[in-house]
Amino acid sequence: MALGVAAPILLAWTLTHALHRHLHPQDVRDAEVSRNGYGKVRLRLKLPGTNAGIPEPLISCGITGNASLVFIRLLPKSRAKVGVEFWGLELDQGPEFALPAADAEIDLACDLPALYPEEGDRAWGSTPPEVQQLRNHEYVIAVNGVVRLRGVVNYRQAPHSPLYLGINPLGGSFVSNSFTGKVLLNSQKF
């Protein structure tokens, strides 16, 4: 008798839980993801559906006073801009671009000098010196496979600097404290 009552309740709970996770994916941001490995950072983001135009952090790398901050500005009519702030040096923003929807899921890929070892480091393996130099001086931000911002910078940070996703605990003058959407997936690959 108890099994006849418990089994349907357990089945209903399991199905409800699975449906909830599918419709409302968990935010996987972390206060400090790691002392970053090396290589490009990739994020799957769920946009919040708002358009305040405030620069919201997606990637914060470094320490207070020596940090690279990648951000998104969500704009009216399902549009956005991405940018990067190198603390104490410069700020760069790409042009506006259309989003699939204000609350869409998007893929972001980012290369920053802070995400790579010093030129000549053994971690590069057989990577040619010209590629090492490029990675140590170029930033590239792509959204859904399209490069939205690219530039050259001379800004060094310590290898394996703290890496934060969806939050900015480092401060600064331009980027807000938190991304109002969700970070669904993240990876880093050299």
C-alpha positions as CSV (number, residue, x, y, z in Angstrom):
1,M,0.0,0.0,0.0
2,A,2.8,2.5,1.0
3,L,4.6,1.7,-2.3
4,G,1.5,2.4,-4.3
5,V,1.4,5.9,-2.8
6,A,5.1,6.6,-2.7
7,A,6.0,5.5,-6.2
8,P,3.7,8.1,-8.0
9,I,4.9,10.9,-5.7
10,L,8.5,10.0,-6.3
11,L,7.9,9.8,-10.1
12,A,6.1,13.2,-10.1
13,W,8.9,14.8,-8.0
14,T,11.6,13.4,-10.4
15,L,9.8,14.6,-13.5
16,T,9.1,18.1,-12.0
17,H,12.8,18.4,-11.0
18,A,14.0,17.4,-14.5
19,L,11.6,19.8,-16.2
20,H,12.6,22.7,-13.8
21,R,16.3,22.1,-14.6
22,H,15.5,22.1,-18.3
23,L,13.4,25.3,-18.2
24,H,15.5,27.1,-15.6
25,P,19.2,26.1,-16.0
26,Q,21.4,26.7,-13.0
27,D,23.8,29.6,-13.0
28,V,27.3,28.1,-12.9
29,R,29.2,31.3,-12.1
30,D,31.7,30.9,-9.3
31,A,33.1,33.5,-6.9
32,E,36.6,32.5,-8.1
33,V,36.6,29.9,-10.8
34,S,40.3,29.2,-10.5
35,R,43.7,30.5,-10.7
36,N,43.1,30.5,-14.4
37,G,44.6,27.9,-16.6
38,Y,45.7,29.0,-20.0
39,G,43.7,29.7,-23.1
40,K,40.5,31.0,-24.5
41,V,37.5,31.3,-22.1
42,R,34.1,30.2,-23.5
43,L,30.8,31.0,-21.8
44,R,27.2,30.1,-22.5
45,L,25.1,32.9,-21.2
46,K,21.3,33.4,-20.6
47,L,20.6,37.1,-21.1
48,P,18.3,38.7,-18.5
49,G,15.8,40.2,-20.9
50,T,16.5,43.7,-19.6
51,N,18.3,46.6,-21.4
52,A,19.6,49.0,-18.8
53,G,22.7,49.8,-20.9
54,I,24.9,49.3,-17.8
55,P,28.3,47.5,-18.5
56,E,27.8,44.1,-16.7
57,P,30.8,41.9,-16.0
58,L,31.2,38.6,-17.9
59,I,34.9,37.8,-17.1
60,S,37.0,39.5,-14.4
61,C,40.6,38.4,-14.4
62,G,43.4,39.7,-12.0
63,I,43.5,41.6,-8.8
64,T,42.4,45.0,-7.7
65,G,44.5,47.5,-9.6
66,N,45.7,45.0,-12.2
67,A,42.7,43.5,-13.9
68,S,41.1,42.8,-17.3
69,L,37.3,43.1,-17.2
70,V,35.2,41.8,-20.1
71,F,31.6,43.2,-20.1
72,I,28.4,43.3,-22.0
73,R,26.0,46.3,-22.3
74,L,22.4,45.3,-23.0
75,L,20.6,47.9,-25.1
76,P,17.0,48.5,-26.2
77,K,15.5,46.6,-29.2
78,S,17.5,43.4,-28.5
79,R,20.9,44.9,-29.2
80,A,24.2,44.8,-27.2
81,K,27.8,45.9,-27.1
82,V,30.8,44.0,-25.7
83,G,33.9,45.5,-24.4
84,V,37.0,45.2,-22.2
85,E,38.5,47.4,-19.6
86,F,42.2,47.1,-18.7
87,W,42.4,48.6,-15.3
88,G,44.3,51.9,-15.3
89,L,45.1,51.7,-19.0
90,E,42.2,51.7,-21.5
91,L,38.6,50.8,-22.3
92,D,37.5,49.5,-25.6
93,Q,33.9,48.7,-26.8
94,G,32.8,47.1,-30.1
95,P,29.9,48.4,-32.2
96,E,26.3,47.6,-31.4
97,F,25.0,44.2,-32.7
98,A,21.6,42.5,-32.8
99,L,20.7,39.7,-30.4
100,P,18.3,36.9,-31.2
101,A,16.1,38.2,-28.3
102,A,16.6,40.2,-25.1
103,D,16.5,37.0,-23.1
104,A,18.4,34.8,-25.6
105,E,21.1,32.3,-24.8
106,I,24.4,33.3,-26.4
107,D,27.9,31.9,-26.7
108,L,30.9,34.2,-25.8
109,A,34.5,33.4,-26.6
110,C,37.3,35.5,-25.2
111,D,41.1,35.8,-25.6
112,L,43.0,38.2,-23.3
113,P,46.7,38.5,-22.7
114,A,46.1,37.5,-19.0
115,L,44.9,34.1,-20.2
116,Y,48.3,33.1,-21.6
117,P,51.8,32.4,-20.2
118,E,54.7,34.8,-20.6
119,E,56.4,34.5,-24.0
120,G,59.1,31.7,-24.0
121,D,57.4,29.9,-21.1
122,R,57.6,26.1,-21.4
123,A,53.8,25.9,-21.2
124,W,53.7,27.1,-24.8
125,G,55.3,23.8,-26.0
126,S,56.0,24.1,-29.7
127,T,53.8,27.2,-30.3
128,P,55.7,29.5,-32.6
129,P,57.1,32.8,-31.0
130,E,55.0,35.0,-33.3
131,V,51.8,33.3,-32.0
132,Q,53.0,33.7,-28.4
133,Q,53.6,37.4,-29.0
134,L,50.1,37.8,-30.6
135,R,48.3,36.1,-27.7
136,N,50.3,38.2,-25.2
137,H,49.2,41.5,-26.9
138,E,45.8,40.9,-28.5
139,Y,42.3,40.7,-27.1
140,V,39.4,39.1,-29.1
141,I,35.8,38.8,-28.0
142,A,33.3,36.8,-30.2
143,V,29.6,36.4,-29.7
144,N,27.9,33.4,-31.4
145,G,31.0,32.9,-33.5
146,V,31.3,36.5,-34.8
147,V,34.2,38.6,-33.6
148,R,32.7,41.7,-32.0
149,L,35.8,43.3,-30.7
150,R,39.5,42.9,-31.4
151,G,42.5,45.0,-30.5
152,V,46.1,45.2,-29.4
153,V,47.3,46.1,-25.9
154,N,50.4,46.1,-23.9
155,Y,49.1,45.0,-20.5
156,R,50.6,42.3,-18.4
157,Q,49.1,40.4,-15.5
158,A,50.6,37.6,-13.4
159,P,50.1,34.1,-14.9
160,H,47.2,32.2,-13.3
161,S,45.5,35.3,-12.0
162,P,42.2,34.8,-10.2
163,L,39.4,34.4,-12.8
164,Y,35.8,35.3,-12.0
165,L,32.7,34.7,-14.1
166,G,29.6,36.9,-14.1
167,I,30.9,39.0,-11.2
168,N,33.3,41.8,-10.6
169,P,34.8,41.7,-7.1
170,L,37.8,43.7,-8.2
171,G,36.2,47.2,-8.5
172,G,37.1,49.7,-11.1
173,S,35.4,52.7,-12.6
174,F,33.3,51.4,-15.4
175,V,32.0,47.8,-15.0
176,S,29.2,47.0,-12.5
177,N,29.4,44.4,-9.8
178,S,27.3,41.6,-11.3
179,F,25.9,40.1,-14.5
180,T,22.1,40.1,-14.2
181,G,21.7,37.1,-16.5
182,K,23.0,33.6,-15.9
183,V,26.3,31.9,-16.8
184,L,25.1,28.5,-18.0
185,L,28.4,26.9,-19.1
186,N,32.1,27.8,-18.9
187,S,35.3,26.3,-20.2
188,Q,38.9,27.3,-20.8
189,K,41.2,25.6,-23.4
190,F,44.8,26.3,-24.4
